[in-house]
Amino acid sequence: MPDPVPDLCPPAAAGADRSLSATDSPCVAVCSTLFDDVCRGCGRTAMEVANWVFMTEEEKQVVWQRIKAQGYPRR
């Protein structure tokens, strides 16, 4: 049976540059919402994941501040 939860994050790139700015995606390739509102890997909502590429730098900073305060992303 296919997985009912779509993969919302791309696989992590091997040897990825860790000097990315804070507005880069907090995705840790542990995508799991299990029908919850928040991804258990990065702490973003499904809407934030889906719209990340369209968000302004300021909007991304707000998300980063919230998820860091909540103990995400879980690497």
CYANA upper distance limits for C-alpha pairs under 8 A (distance plus 0.5 A):
  5 VAL  CA     32 SER  CA      8.20
  5 VAL  CA     33 THR  CA      7.94
  5 VAL  CA     34 LEU  CA      7.25
  5 VAL  CA     35 PHE  CA      7.97
  7 ASP  CA     31 CYS  CA      6.83
  7 ASP  CA     32 SER  CA      8.45
  8 LEU  CA     31 CYS  CA      6.83
  8 LEU  CA     46 ALA  CA      8.31
  8 LEU  CA     49 VAL  CA      7.31
  8 LEU  CA     50 ALA  CA      7.92
  9 CYS  CA     27 CYS  CA      6.74
  9 CYS  CA     28 VAL  CA      8.40
  9 CYS  CA     29 ALA  CA      6.31
  9 CYS  CA     30 VAL  CA      8.30
  9 CYS  CA     31 CYS  CA      6.55
  9 CYS  CA     49 VAL  CA      8.18
 10 PRO  CA     27 CYS  CA      8.47
 10 PRO  CA     29 ALA  CA      6.87
 11 PRO  CA     29 ALA  CA      5.85
 12 ALA  CA     16 ALA  CA      8.02
 12 ALA  CA     28 VAL  CA      7.27
 12 ALA  CA     29 ALA  CA      6.14
 20 LEU  CA     24 ASP  CA      6.82
 22 ALA  CA     61 GLN  CA      7.54
 22 ALA  CA     64 TRP  CA      7.64
 23 THR  CA     57 GLU  CA      6.62
 23 THR  CA     60 LYS  CA      5.95
 23 THR  CA     61 GLN  CA      6.52
 23 THR  CA     64 TRP  CA      7.89
 25 SER  CA     52 TRP  CA      7.86
 26 PRO  CA     42 CYS  CA      6.22
 26 PRO  CA     64 TRP  CA      8.09
 26 PRO  CA     73 PRO  CA      6.78
 27 CYS  CA     31 CYS  CA      8.34
 27 CYS  CA     41 GLY  CA      7.59
 27 CYS  CA     42 CYS  CA      5.80
 27 CYS  CA     73 PRO  CA      7.83
 28 VAL  CA     41 GLY  CA      6.66
 28 VAL  CA     42 CYS  CA      6.71
 28 VAL  CA     73 PRO  CA      7.42
 28 VAL  CA     74 ARG  CA      7.75
 28 VAL  CA     75 ARG  CA      6.77
 29 ALA  CA     41 GLY  CA      7.67
 30 VAL  CA     40 ARG  CA      7.86
 30 VAL  CA     41 GLY  CA      5.32
 30 VAL  CA     42 CYS  CA      8.07
 31 CYS  CA     39 CYS  CA      6.66
 31 CYS  CA     40 ARG  CA      7.30
 31 CYS  CA     41 GLY  CA      6.15
 31 CYS  CA     42 CYS  CA      8.13
 32 SER  CA     39 CYS  CA      5.77
 32 SER  CA     40 ARG  CA      5.94
 32 SER  CA     41 GLY  CA      7.04
 33 THR  CA     37 ASP  CA      7.09
 33 THR  CA     38 VAL  CA      6.29
 33 THR  CA     39 CYS  CA      4.99
 33 THR  CA     40 ARG  CA      6.52
 37 ASP  CA     45 THR  CA      6.20
 37 ASP  CA     46 ALA  CA      7.14
 38 VAL  CA     43 GLY  CA      6.12
 38 VAL  CA     44 ARG  CA      5.99
 38 VAL  CA     45 THR  CA      4.95
 38 VAL  CA     46 ALA  CA      7.04
 39 CYS  CA     43 GLY  CA      5.48
 39 CYS  CA     44 ARG  CA      6.09
 39 CYS  CA     45 THR  CA      6.71
 39 CYS  CA     46 ALA  CA      7.63
 40 ARG  CA     74 ARG  CA      8.31
 41 GLY  CA     72 TYR  CA      7.72
 41 GLY  CA     73 PRO  CA      6.41
 41 GLY  CA     74 ARG  CA      5.94
 41 GLY  CA     75 ARG  CA      8.08
 42 CYS  CA     67 ILE  CA      7.96
 42 CYS  CA     72 TYR  CA      6.12
 42 CYS  CA     73 PRO  CA      4.70
 42 CYS  CA     74 ARG  CA      6.78
 43 GLY  CA     67 ILE  CA      6.09
 43 GLY  CA     70 GLN  CA      8.34
 43 GLY  CA     72 TYR  CA      6.08
 43 GLY  CA     73 PRO  CA      6.64
 44 ARG  CA     48 GLU  CA      6.28
 44 ARG  CA     49 VAL  CA      6.74
 44 ARG  CA     63 VAL  CA      7.97
 44 ARG  CA     67 ILE  CA      7.53
 45 THR  CA     49 VAL  CA      6.79
 46 ALA  CA     50 ALA  CA      6.61
 47 MET  CA     51 ASN  CA      6.49
 48 GLU  CA     52 TRP  CA      6.06
 51 ASN  CA     55 MET  CA      6.84
 52 TRP  CA     60 LYS  CA      7.91
 55 MET  CA     59 GLU  CA      6.37
 55 MET  CA     60 LYS  CA      6.84
 56 THR  CA     60 LYS  CA      6.79
 57 GLU  CA     61 GLN  CA      6.70
 58 GLU  CA     62 VAL  CA      6.90
 59 GLU  CA     63 VAL  CA      6.96
 60 LYS  CA     64 TRP  CA      6.62
 61 GLN  CA     65 GLN  CA      6.60
 62 VAL  CA     66 ARG  CA      6.84
 63 VAL  CA     67 ILE  CA      6.66
 64 TRP  CA     68 LYS  CA      6.49
 65 GLN  CA     69 ALA  CA      6.67
 66 ARG  CA     70 GLN  CA      6.83
 67 ILE  CA     71 GLY  CA      6.81
 67 ILE  CA     72 TYR  CA      5.53
 67 ILE  CA     73 PRO  CA      7.29
 68 LYS  CA     72 TYR  CA      5.55
 68 LYS  CA     73 PRO  CA      7.34
